[in-house]
Amino acid sequence: MTFRLSYGDCDPAGIVYYANYQRWMERTHTEWWFLQGLRFDDLPSRLGVAVVTRAASAEYERTITLFDQIECRLYATSVGRTSFTMRGDFIREDGTRASTATLTLVCVDPHMPEKAVPVPPPMRRLLRSGSAGR
């Protein structure tokens, strides 16, 4: 996904507010799944799972400011039995990386969210296919 920073993305100094990277990562990975035909709100009825976030992190390398254009390049970095990790590289217009964010997500029983269940085969195939790449 590519977008341009607006006033709401920045602090009073015009520099991106650090927590926005997680918001953008969530938006990018949710959009990717949507474009693959898998909406997270439909997963309980379609595949018998819900997906919850287990961990989120970000590393900040370069500043981005008001009106900068950013591209988030999404990758599936690991696929386990019940969880998977997505990485988003946030790339500035000059081609340099501004930040890297990660999300580790776990498939759970929709009726017992404390119980992890295996990643369903359709999701596993998409994650392993490299389709999450740019």
Order of alpha helices (4+ residues) and beta strands (2+ residues): beta-alpha-alpha-beta-beta-beta-beta-beta-alpha
